[in-house]
Each structure stands twice: as structure tokens, then as C-alpha cells.
């Protein structure tokens, strides 16, 4: 693998790197780790990348890597940069036959997302999107049980993602990554909803297997002077008559990353809370709440969860392992394609370019509805209106 971004001065790049290397199937061989050439050099050395494959720009990286023999150059690139800088390196990679892993949201705009989709379809290459919460074994167990009808016909979903780290205008200070996340010139038209609201939306569609069709939203900017949303809520109408309520906030003081989801059907409900990642809570009307514990030695768990577990029960698997599941499945898919084989359904279980396009459609829809005067129901924006 190669990297664009992910240097030692950032946060999420280190998570990507640890996750990618966890299964010992991937080697970091090159990168442009920062727009600052000195930081890129320092980061590459820290990551034990050969000196001649630490680059000052990603343009230089793609040019020089293509001069290497095919067996030596990178097979895929991980792009961990502000949203504005996702599209160009991703397109450069795909144009050169290099597979891509992108942080979410996939692009700066819906138009860019659709262009990436077209390029992926033309090339047959693999693009993964790191909606990490879909990588948890408990979430996969939840999805499988819902698909099997354990809750009956679905009725209602509640999904929320409260954080509190932007309760004050820390983007005016140094030493944090709030600056670009709260600047629409770098983040795109959504702040909180682009950063964490997209995670909540994706989790909702992933576990139910249903798509959002209409939305009515309210967006807020609670911190004076901030030019972009830091809080919001949306009512969502999904396929098959299911109704969902999504809430995301980065000004919920005292909260860290408390993403959680509840799904209710005719026969019962089920809940997952990321701060208790190895448990599912099953709720039935005429019996006590059941706690389903997640672990590799629990035979009652489904195949999908088992495929994505590393440890026995009682040894929690968390954030980096969930990231690693996306990387492992992506890597196995790439290896299968390189060997002329058909990837299995288990391998293909990671967010892809189509999830990325829907994520940008989510942003388009919620921003248009959320900043309208008064409640406004909108059909899902496709960019073709």
C-alpha cells in the first residue's frame, strides 16, 4: 500500500495504518504523508518507508511509482486527507490501475462522487470507503438477525451520534484538526453532518438493508462565528414504510463518540452502542431483555459476525479492529481479483463506491432540507433533479 496523507501530525492516519497492517497481509511501501514535504519525510522515516519512496507530493508519488516494475509498485493507495483533496488523488490512482481506500465522506461534492463511480465501473478496480462502524462484529450480527426476520417487519429506527469536542470554537486554536472540518472550503457544504452524520446514516442503511427515500431535517450552528453546521436532526422515510430518526451533534458537552442505533419491528427491538461494542441488546415484549455477547467462541453467532472476529468472548474488539475488518475484506478482494478469482460475499462486505455516492447524496439532501425555512420534506437528492 501507499498513502496520501496520514502523517505523524494527524490522528486518523495512524488508525488507518495500524488497521491495514493488522492481518500481516499488507506492507506500507511508499507515501506522500503531508502537504508539508518535511513532515512527509519525517513521517515516512517513522513508518520505516525507504527514503527513495517518501514523496513530497502525491503527483510525484504516482509518477515515480509507475516507473517501477509492477511487482514492486504499490497495489493500492489509502487517501487520508481533508475532503477537498480526496478526488484528485483517487482519480490519479484509478487511472493508473491502482485500487483505492478513501476516508469518508468520499468526496468534496456529489459530482466528484459520481465521477469516481464511473471510473470504478470503467476500470473494474476496487474502492473501499471507511465507514468504520459497519466493521464491528456486533453490527454484522445485528444486520444478519434483522435480515433473518428476528424482529419481524421493521417499523422504526433511531440512530444518533453525539460528540462534544466542538462545543467551543477550538478551530481558532492550534494543535487540533478542527480547522478544516469546520471550514466549508475544505470540508464541503456540511460540517457535523458530513463528518459524523454520514456515519449515522450509513449505519442505519447497513443494518436494516433499506434505503432512505425522503428526509426532513433541521441543521444548527450553536457556536457563534462557526460558518457550518455543528448539530442537526433528520426524520427519514425509508423503503418498506420504515421510519427513522437521525441525530448528530458535535456540541453535546461531555460526549465522546457515543454512536448508537436502535431498530424496532413487529416482534421486538435490537440496540447496539459503540461504547459497549461487544454486546447487542435484544428486546421482546413478554420477556426480559437479552444481552447477546460477541466473541469467537460463541457458537450462537452467525457466519458474518464470526468471519470478522479475532478474539474469544470477554476480550472486546474495538475501533481499530473494526477498521481492520474493512481493510482485510478489501485486501482479500483485491488479492482475489489479482489472481483472477471471484471474491466471496464475505470478502465483499465493506463500504464501496456506491455507498460513497449515497453518502454524498445524504449530504446534499440534509443540507438543502436542514437550512430551509421551516420543515421541508425532500426526496433523496440524486444530482439529476
C-alpha positions in Angstrom: 0.0 0.0 0.0 0.9 3.6 -0.4 -0.6 6.6 1.5 -1.6 10.1 0.7 -1.9 12.0 4.0 -1.7 10.1 7.3 1.4 11.8 8.6 2.6 11.8 12.2 1.0 15.2 12.8 -2.5 13.9 12.2 -4.8 11.5 14.0 -6.8 9.2 11.7 -3.9 8.2 9.5 -2.3 6.3 12.3 -5.6 4.4 12.8 -5.7 3.5 9.1 -2.1 2.3 9.1 -2.5 0.1 12.2 -5.7 -1.4 10.9 -4.3 -2.1 7.4 -1.2 -3.9 8.9 -3.1 -5.9 11.5 -3.6 -9.0 9.4 0.0 -9.1 8.1 -1.2 -9.1 4.5 -0.1 -5.5 3.7 3.2 -3.7 3.6 3.5 0.1 3.6 5.9 0.8 0.7 5.5 4.5 -0.2 3.7 7.7 0.6 3.2 11.4 0.5 2.2 11.8 4.1 1.7 15.5 4.3 1.4 18.6 2.1 4.5 19.8 4.0 7.5 17.9 2.4 9.4 18.0 5.7 6.5 16.4 7.6 6.2 13.8 4.8 9.8 12.9 5.1 9.7 12.7 8.9 6.6 10.6 8.8 8.0 8.2 6.1 11.1 7.6 8.2 9.0 7.0 11.3 7.0 4.4 9.3 10.2 2.8 8.0 9.4 3.6 4.4 12.5 3.5 2.1 13.9 7.0 1.7 13.5 7.0 -2.1 9.8 6.2 -1.8 8.9 9.1 0.5 7.5 11.7 -1.7 6.9 15.5 -1.4 3.7 15.5 -3.5 1.2 12.8 -4.4 1.6 13.8 -8.1 5.3 12.9 -7.8 4.4 9.6 -6.0 2.1 8.4 -8.7 4.6 9.4 -11.4 7.6 7.7 -9.8 5.7 4.6 -8.7 4.5 3.9 -12.2 8.2 3.8 -13.3 8.8 0.8 -11.0 8.2 -2.8 -12.1 4.6 -3.9 -11.5 5.6 -6.3 -8.8 7.4 -3.5 -6.8 5.0 -0.6 -7.1 2.0 -0.1 -4.7 -1.1 -2.2 -5.4 -3.5 0.2 -3.6 -3.4 3.7 -2.1 -5.0 5.0 1.1 -6.2 8.6 0.9 -6.5 10.2 4.4 -6.7 14.0 3.7 -9.3 16.8 4.1 -12.4 16.1 2.0 -11.3 18.7 -0.7 -8.3 16.6 -1.5 -10.0 13.1 -1.9 -11.0 13.3 -5.5 -7.9 14.2 -7.5 -5.5 11.5 -6.0 -8.3 8.9 -6.1 -8.7 9.6 -9.9 -5.0 9.6 -10.5 -4.7 6.2 -8.8 -7.6 4.6 -10.7 -6.3 6.0 -14.0 -3.1 4.1 -13.2 -4.7 0.8 -12.3 -4.2 1.3 -8.5 -7.0 0.3 -6.1 -8.2 2.9 -3.6 -9.2 3.2 0.1 -10.8 6.5 1.0 -11.9 8.1 4.3 -15.5 9.3 4.4 -17.2 11.3 3.1 -15.9 10.0 -0.2 -15.5 13.4 -2.0 -16.0 17.1 -1.7 -19.1 17.1 -3.9 -21.7 14.8 -5.3 -20.4 15.5 -8.9 -17.0 14.2 -7.9 -18.5 11.1 -6.3 -20.4 10.3 -9.4 -17.2 10.7 -11.5 -15.4 8.3 -9.2 -18.2 5.8 -9.5 -18.0 6.0 -13.3 -14.2 5.5 -13.2 -14.5 2.4 -10.9 -17.1 0.9 -13.2 -14.9 1.5 -16.2 -11.7 0.1 -14.7 -13.1 -2.7 -12.6 -10.8 -1.6 -9.8 -11.8 -1.8 -6.1 -12.6 1.2 -4.0 -13.3 0.9 -0.2 -14.8 3.6 2.0 -14.0 3.5 5.7 -17.4 3.7 7.3 -15.8 2.0 10.3 -18.9 1.3 12.4 -20.1 -1.3 9.8 -17.0 -3.2 10.6 -17.9 -4.2 14.2 -18.8 -7.9 14.5 -21.8 -6.9 16.7 -23.1 -4.7 14.0 -22.8 -7.5 11.5 -24.6 -9.8 13.8 -27.4 -7.2 14.2 -27.6 -6.9 10.4 -27.8 -10.7 10.0 -30.5 -11.1 12.6 -32.6 -8.3 11.2 -32.3 -9.9 7.7 -33.4 -13.2 9.1 -36.6 -11.7 10.4 -35.9 -11.9 14.1 -37.6 -8.5 14.7 -40.3 -9.1 12.1 -41.4 -6.4 9.8 -39.4 -3.3 10.7 -41.1 -0.1 11.8 -38.8 2.4 13.4 -35.0 3.2 13.6 -33.3 5.6 16.0 -29.7 6.4 15.3 -27.6 9.1 17.0 -24.0 10.2 17.1 -23.3 12.8 19.9 -19.9 14.3 20.4 -18.9 17.3 22.4 -15.4 18.2 21.2 -16.6 21.2 19.2 -18.7 22.8 22.0 -16.3 25.7 21.8 -14.6 27.3 18.8 -11.4 25.3 19.2 -10.7 25.6 15.4 -9.2 29.0 16.2 -6.5 27.3 18.3 -3.5 25.3 17.1 -2.8 21.6 17.7 -6.1 20.1 16.6 -7.8 19.1 13.3 -11.0 21.1 13.8 -9.8 23.8 11.4 -10.5 22.1 8.1 -13.5 20.2 9.5 -15.3 23.4 10.3 -14.3 25.2 7.1 -16.6 24.6 4.1 -13.7 25.4 1.7 -12.1 22.2 2.8 -14.9 20.0 4.3 -17.6 20.7 1.7 -21.1 22.0 2.4 -21.7 20.0 5.6 -19.8 20.2 8.9 -21.2 17.9 11.6 -23.4 16.0 9.2 -20.6 15.4 6.7 -18.2 14.4 9.5 -20.3 12.1 11.7 -23.9 12.4 10.4 -22.8 10.3 7.4 -21.7 7.6 9.8 -25.1 7.5 11.5 -26.9 7.4 8.1 -24.7 4.6 6.8 -25.2 2.5 9.9 -28.9 3.0 9.6 -29.0 1.7 6.0 -26.4 -1.0 6.6 -28.1 -2.8 9.5 -31.6 -2.6 8.0 -30.7 -3.3 4.4 -33.1 -0.5 3.4 -32.5 2.9 1.7 -33.6 6.3 2.8 -36.1 7.8 0.3 -37.2 11.1 1.8 -35.9 13.4 4.5 -37.0 16.4 6.6 -34.1 18.0 8.6 -33.1 20.8 10.8 -29.4 21.9 11.0 -28.0 24.2 13.6 -24.8 26.2 14.3 -24.7 26.7 18.1 -21.2 28.1 18.4 -21.2 31.8 17.4 -19.0 32.6 14.3 -18.8 29.0 13.0 -19.7 29.0 9.3 -21.0 25.5 9.1 -23.4 23.2 11.0 -22.3 21.7 14.3 -25.6 19.9 15.2 -28.7 18.5 13.4 -31.5 16.1 13.3 -33.5 14.5 10.5 -36.7 12.5 10.1 -36.2 9.9 7.4 -38.7 7.8 5.4 -37.1 4.6 4.3 -38.1 1.8 2.0 -41.0 -0.6 3.1 -42.6 2.1 5.2 -39.9 2.2 7.8 -39.4 5.5 9.6 -36.1 6.7 11.1 -34.9 9.5 13.3 -31.2 10.6 13.0 -29.4 12.9 15.3 -25.8 14.1 15.2 -24.1 16.7 17.3 -20.6 17.9 17.9 -21.6 20.3 20.7 -23.1 17.7 23.1 -20.9 18.6 26.0 -19.4 15.5 27.8 -19.9 13.1 24.9 -17.0 11.4 23.1 -18.1 9.1 20.3 -21.4 7.7 21.6 -22.8 6.4 18.3 -25.7 4.0 18.8 -28.6 2.6 17.0 -32.0 1.0 17.9 -34.2 -0.9 15.4 -37.8 -1.9 16.2 -40.0 -4.3 14.4 -43.3 -6.0 15.0 -41.7 -8.8 17.1 -39.1 -6.8 19.1 -36.2 -4.4 19.1 -32.4 -4.5 19.0 -29.8 -2.0 20.1 -26.1 -1.5 19.7 -23.9 1.1 21.5 -20.4 1.6 20.3 -19.2 2.4 23.9 -20.2 -1.3 24.7 -19.0 -2.7 21.3 -19.2 -6.4 22.1 -22.9 -6.5 23.2 -26.2 -6.5 21.4 -29.4 -5.8 23.4 -32.4 -7.8 22.2 -35.8 -6.5 23.4 -39.0 -8.6 23.4 -42.4 -7.6 24.7 -43.1 -10.5 27.0 -39.6 -11.5 28.2 -36.6 -9.9 29.9 -34.1 -8.0 27.8 -31.5 -10.4 26.4 -27.8 -9.4 26.1 -26.0 -11.1 23.2 -22.3 -11.3 23.9 -19.9 -11.2 20.9 -16.9 -13.5 20.7 -15.2 -16.0 18.5 -16.1 -18.9 20.8 -19.8 -18.3 20.9 -21.5 -20.8 18.5 -24.8 -19.0 18.6 -23.4 -16.1 16.5 -23.9 -16.0 12.7 -21.3 -16.6 10.0 -21.0 -13.0 9.1 -20.0 -12.0 12.7 -17.7 -15.0 13.0 -15.8 -14.1 9.8 -15.0 -10.7 11.3 -13.9 -11.7 14.8 -10.4 -12.3 16.2 -10.8 -12.9 19.9 -12.9 -15.2 22.2 -15.8 -13.7 24.2 -14.7 -11.5 27.1 -11.9 -9.9 25.0 -13.5 -6.8 23.4 -12.8 -5.9 19.9 -13.0 -2.3 19.2 -12.4 0.7 16.9 -9.1 -0.4 15.3 -10.3 -4.0 14.8 -13.4 -2.7 13.1 -11.2 -0.6 10.8 -9.1 -3.7 10.2 -12.1 -5.7 9.1 -12.7 -3.2 6.3 -9.1 -3.4 5.3 -8.9 -7.2 5.5 -12.0 -7.7 3.4 -10.8 -5.1 0.9 -7.4 -6.7 0.7 -8.8 -10.1 0.2 -11.0 -8.8 -2.6 -8.0 -7.1 -4.3 -5.9 -10.3 -4.0 -8.7 -12.4 -5.4 -9.0 -10.0 -8.4 -5.2 -10.0 -8.9 -5.4 -13.8 -9.0 -8.3 -13.9 -11.5 -10.6 -15.3 -8.8 -14.1 -14.2 -7.8 -14.2 -12.6 -4.4 -16.6 -14.2 -1.9 -19.6 -12.4 -0.4 -17.7 -12.3 2.9 -14.8 -10.6 1.2 -17.0 -8.0 -0.5 -18.6 -7.0 2.8 -17.1 -3.5 3.0 -18.5 0.0 2.1 -17.8 0.7 -1.6 -18.1 3.5 -4.2 -21.9 3.2 -4.3 -22.0 3.8 -0.5 -19.8 6.8 -1.2 -22.2 8.2 -3.7 -25.2 7.7 -1.4 -23.2 9.4 1.4 -22.8 12.5 -0.8 -26.5 12.3 -1.7 -27.2 12.2 2.0 -25.2 15.4 2.5 -26.9 17.1 -0.4 -30.4 16.2 0.9 -29.8 17.1 4.5 -28.2 20.4 3.8 -30.9 21.5 1.4 -33.7 20.4 3.8 -31.9 21.5 7.0 -31.2 25.1 6.1 -34.7 25.7 4.6 -37.1 28.0 6.3 -39.4 25.7 8.3 -39.8 21.9 8.0 -39.2 20.7 4.4 -39.6 17.1 3.2 -37.3 16.4 0.3 -37.0 13.3 -1.9 -33.5 11.8 -1.8 -31.2 14.0 -3.9 -29.5 12.2 -6.8 -28.0 15.2 -8.5 -30.2 14.7 -11.5 -33.0 16.9 -10.4 
